[in-house]
Amino acid sequence: MTMLDRVLETIYVPHCAACDVRVPGDQPLCAPCASSLVELGPACPRCAEPLAALPAVECARCASTAWPLEATVAPWRYGGELARALRRMKFARRPHLARELAPLVAPFLAAVAHAGAADVIVPIPLHWRRLAARGFNPAHAVVAAARRAARLETPIDAVVLRRIRATVAQTGLTATERAANLRGAFAVPPRRAHRVAGRRVLLVDDVITTGATLAAAARALLDAGAAAVLGFAVARAGD
């Protein structure tokens, strides 16, 4: 822990990430907001698609298509006050909420990084125009805060993967439309390919909806020579 971390811990007053009420210790949400948390439950191990029962191997989509990720983990369902907290972080431009949410994410991130023998963590990048408008990358903010909380040594590389094409907002698009919208949206510049070549990459986003974003980014990393790509997100949307 750095001196800056010690100073911040001394002066930092924790608040609920969803409603801003003060909370004790390292609680990410107050008790009423925390009561809306729902674990993901049975899901496909390859894409984290929620399922009625735990599959023997993988879901029908992953069994019938070339899903590029070796495994994907999202510990929570997207909904309730967790969804509210994530929306506040992203759309109200409150990157500090990533620190509030870190205790919900840190143990799972560490477990996936260790179990998957990840060599490097890569957050899903924003296009430079969206990054300039928002001021920060939510995926990077979340994984940096969780990594710090977990005291995880796996390094973060936030520049190896680029979003080279601005895409329309994914909200309201079908799974097929999302995949088409993201086709060719990510790339690893040739001069940076050595940073992932032969390495196991843990690709991180804040929320998975259909998995189209993770899949498109994973293909770019594999094209650059990554040995394997694992996926992780705070939450997974689904019925």
C-alpha positions as CSV (number, residue, x, y, z in Angstrom):
1,M,0.0,0.0,0.0
2,T,1.4,3.4,-1.0
3,M,1.5,6.5,1.2
4,L,-1.2,8.0,-0.9
5,D,-3.4,5.0,-0.3
6,R,-2.9,5.3,3.4
7,V,-3.8,9.0,3.4
8,L,-6.9,8.4,1.3
9,E,-8.0,5.6,3.7
10,T,-7.6,8.1,6.6
11,I,-9.7,10.9,5.1
12,Y,-12.1,8.8,3.0
13,V,-15.7,8.5,4.2
14,P,-17.5,5.6,2.6
15,H,-21.0,6.1,1.1
16,C,-23.5,3.8,-0.5
17,A,-22.7,3.7,-4.2
18,A,-26.4,3.7,-5.0
19,C,-28.0,6.3,-2.7
20,D,-25.1,8.1,-1.0
21,V,-26.0,7.4,2.5
22,R,-23.0,6.8,4.8
23,V,-22.1,3.2,5.4
24,P,-19.7,1.5,7.8
25,G,-16.3,0.2,6.8
26,D,-15.9,-1.2,3.3
27,Q,-19.6,-1.8,2.7
28,P,-20.3,-0.9,-1.0
29,L,-24.1,-0.5,-0.4
30,C,-26.3,0.3,2.5
31,A,-28.4,-2.5,3.9
32,P,-31.6,-1.5,2.0
33,C,-29.8,-1.2,-1.3
34,A,-27.7,-4.4,-0.7
35,S,-31.0,-6.3,-0.2
36,S,-31.6,-5.9,-4.0
37,L,-28.3,-7.7,-4.9
38,V,-28.8,-11.0,-6.8
39,E,-26.1,-13.4,-7.6
40,L,-25.9,-14.5,-11.2
41,G,-26.6,-18.1,-10.4
42,P,-26.4,-20.9,-13.0
43,A,-24.7,-19.6,-16.2
44,C,-22.8,-20.8,-19.2
45,P,-19.1,-21.0,-18.2
46,R,-18.0,-19.7,-21.6
47,C,-20.3,-16.6,-22.0
48,A,-22.0,-16.2,-18.6
49,E,-25.4,-16.4,-20.2
50,P,-27.9,-16.9,-17.3
51,L,-29.6,-20.3,-17.5
52,A,-32.4,-22.1,-15.7
53,A,-30.0,-24.9,-14.6
54,L,-26.2,-25.3,-14.7
55,P,-25.2,-26.7,-18.1
56,A,-23.1,-29.8,-18.4
57,V,-20.5,-28.0,-20.5
58,E,-21.7,-24.8,-22.2
59,C,-24.8,-23.2,-23.6
60,A,-26.2,-23.9,-27.1
61,R,-24.8,-20.7,-28.6
62,C,-21.3,-21.4,-27.4
63,A,-21.5,-25.0,-28.5
64,S,-22.6,-24.0,-32.0
65,T,-20.6,-20.9,-32.7
66,A,-16.9,-19.9,-32.4
67,W,-17.2,-18.1,-29.1
68,P,-13.8,-16.5,-28.7
69,L,-13.5,-16.4,-24.9
70,E,-12.2,-19.4,-22.9
71,A,-14.4,-18.5,-20.0
72,T,-16.5,-15.6,-18.7
73,V,-17.5,-14.6,-15.2
74,A,-19.9,-12.0,-13.9
75,P,-20.8,-12.5,-10.2
76,W,-23.9,-10.4,-10.1
77,R,-27.2,-9.9,-12.1
78,Y,-27.6,-6.5,-13.5
79,G,-30.6,-4.9,-11.8
80,G,-31.8,-3.3,-8.6
81,E,-29.5,-0.8,-6.8
82,L,-26.4,-2.3,-8.3
83,A,-27.6,-1.2,-11.7
84,R,-28.4,2.2,-10.3
85,A,-24.9,2.5,-8.9
86,L,-23.3,1.5,-12.2
87,R,-25.5,3.9,-14.1
88,R,-24.6,6.7,-11.7
89,M,-20.9,6.0,-12.1
90,K,-21.1,6.0,-15.9
91,F,-23.7,8.6,-16.8
92,A,-23.4,11.0,-13.9
93,R,-19.6,11.0,-14.3
94,R,-18.8,9.8,-10.9
95,P,-15.7,7.6,-11.3
96,H,-15.1,7.5,-7.5
97,L,-18.0,5.1,-7.2
98,A,-15.8,2.5,-8.6
99,R,-14.0,2.5,-5.3
100,E,-17.3,2.1,-3.4
101,L,-18.2,-0.9,-5.6
102,A,-14.7,-2.6,-5.3
103,P,-15.6,-4.9,-2.4
104,L,-18.4,-6.4,-4.6
105,V,-15.9,-7.2,-7.3
106,A,-12.4,-7.7,-5.8
107,P,-12.6,-11.3,-4.6
108,F,-14.2,-12.5,-7.8
109,L,-11.7,-10.7,-10.0
110,A,-8.8,-12.2,-8.0
111,A,-10.3,-15.7,-8.2
112,V,-10.7,-15.5,-12.0
113,A,-7.3,-14.0,-12.5
114,H,-5.6,-16.8,-10.4
115,A,-7.8,-19.7,-11.7
116,G,-7.3,-18.5,-15.3
117,A,-3.6,-17.9,-14.8
118,A,-4.1,-14.4,-16.4
119,D,-0.9,-12.6,-17.4
120,V,-2.4,-9.3,-18.0
121,I,-5.7,-7.5,-17.4
122,V,-7.2,-5.4,-20.3
123,P,-10.2,-3.2,-19.7
124,I,-12.7,-2.7,-22.6
125,P,-11.6,0.7,-24.2
126,L,-13.9,3.5,-25.2
127,H,-13.6,5.3,-28.5
128,W,-11.5,8.5,-28.0
129,R,-14.5,10.7,-28.6
130,R,-16.6,9.0,-26.0
131,L,-13.7,9.0,-23.6
132,A,-13.2,12.7,-24.0
133,A,-16.9,13.4,-23.5
134,R,-17.2,11.1,-20.4
135,G,-13.8,11.9,-18.9
136,F,-13.0,8.4,-17.8
137,N,-13.4,4.7,-18.8
138,P,-15.8,2.9,-16.5
139,A,-14.3,-0.5,-17.2
140,H,-10.9,0.7,-16.3
141,A,-12.1,2.5,-13.2
142,V,-13.8,-0.6,-11.9
143,V,-11.0,-3.0,-12.5
144,A,-8.4,-0.6,-11.2
145,A,-10.3,-0.2,-7.9
146,A,-11.0,-3.9,-7.6
147,R,-7.4,-4.9,-8.3
148,R,-6.2,-2.4,-5.7
149,A,-8.7,-3.8,-3.1
150,A,-7.7,-7.4,-3.9
151,R,-4.0,-6.5,-3.8
152,L,-3.8,-8.4,-7.1
153,E,-0.4,-8.3,-8.8
154,T,-1.6,-9.0,-12.3
155,P,-0.8,-5.8,-14.3
156,I,-3.4,-3.7,-16.1
157,D,-2.7,-2.7,-19.7
158,A,-5.1,0.0,-20.7
159,V,-3.5,1.0,-24.0
160,V,-2.8,-2.2,-25.8
161,L,-6.4,-2.5,-27.1
162,R,-8.0,0.3,-29.0
163,R,-11.5,1.1,-30.1
164,I,-10.8,2.2,-33.6
165,R,-14.4,2.8,-34.8
166,A,-17.1,4.9,-33.0
167,T,-20.2,2.8,-32.7
168,V,-23.8,3.8,-32.0
169,A,-25.2,3.2,-28.5
170,Q,-25.9,-0.5,-27.9
171,T,-29.1,0.2,-25.9
172,G,-32.2,-1.1,-27.7
173,L,-30.3,-3.1,-30.3
174,T,-30.9,-6.9,-30.7
175,A,-28.1,-9.4,-30.2
176,T,-27.5,-9.6,-33.9
177,E,-27.5,-5.8,-34.3
178,R,-25.1,-5.5,-31.4
179,A,-22.7,-7.9,-33.0
180,A,-22.9,-6.1,-36.4
181,N,-22.4,-2.7,-34.7
182,L,-19.2,-3.9,-33.1
183,R,-17.7,-5.8,-36.0
184,G,-14.2,-4.4,-36.6
185,A,-14.5,-1.9,-33.8
186,F,-11.5,-3.0,-31.9
187,A,-7.8,-3.6,-32.8
188,V,-4.4,-4.0,-31.3
189,P,-1.9,-1.8,-33.1
190,P,0.9,-3.9,-34.6
191,R,3.5,-2.0,-32.5
192,R,1.7,-3.1,-29.3
193,A,1.0,-6.7,-30.3
194,H,4.0,-8.0,-28.3
195,R,2.3,-6.9,-25.1
196,V,-0.4,-9.6,-25.5
197,A,1.3,-12.1,-27.8
198,G,1.5,-15.6,-26.2
199,R,-0.2,-14.2,-23.0
200,R,-3.4,-15.1,-21.3
201,V,-5.6,-12.0,-21.2
202,L,-8.3,-11.2,-18.7
203,L,-10.7,-8.8,-20.6
204,V,-12.9,-6.7,-18.3
205,D,-16.1,-4.7,-18.8
206,D,-18.5,-3.2,-16.3
207,V,-21.7,-4.9,-17.6
208,I,-22.3,-7.8,-20.1
209,T,-25.6,-7.6,-22.0
210,T,-25.3,-10.0,-25.0
211,G,-21.6,-10.5,-24.8
212,A,-21.1,-8.8,-28.2
213,T,-18.6,-6.3,-26.9
214,L,-16.4,-8.8,-25.1
215,A,-16.5,-11.1,-28.2
216,A,-15.5,-8.4,-30.6
217,A,-12.6,-7.2,-28.3
218,A,-11.5,-10.8,-27.6
219,R,-11.2,-11.5,-31.4
220,A,-9.0,-8.5,-31.8
221,L,-6.7,-9.7,-28.9
222,L,-6.6,-13.2,-30.4
223,D,-5.7,-11.8,-33.8
224,A,-2.8,-10.0,-32.2
225,G,-1.5,-13.3,-30.9
226,A,-3.0,-13.6,-27.4
227,A,-2.8,-17.3,-26.2
228,A,-6.3,-17.1,-24.7
229,V,-8.9,-14.5,-23.5
230,L,-11.0,-14.8,-20.4
231,G,-13.9,-12.4,-19.7
232,F,-15.0,-10.7,-16.5
233,A,-17.7,-8.1,-15.7
234,V,-19.3,-6.8,-12.5
235,A,-22.8,-7.8,-13.7
236,R,-24.6,-9.8,-16.4
237,A,-27.9,-8.7,-17.8
238,G,-30.5,-11.3,-18.7
239,D,-34.0,-12.6,-18.1
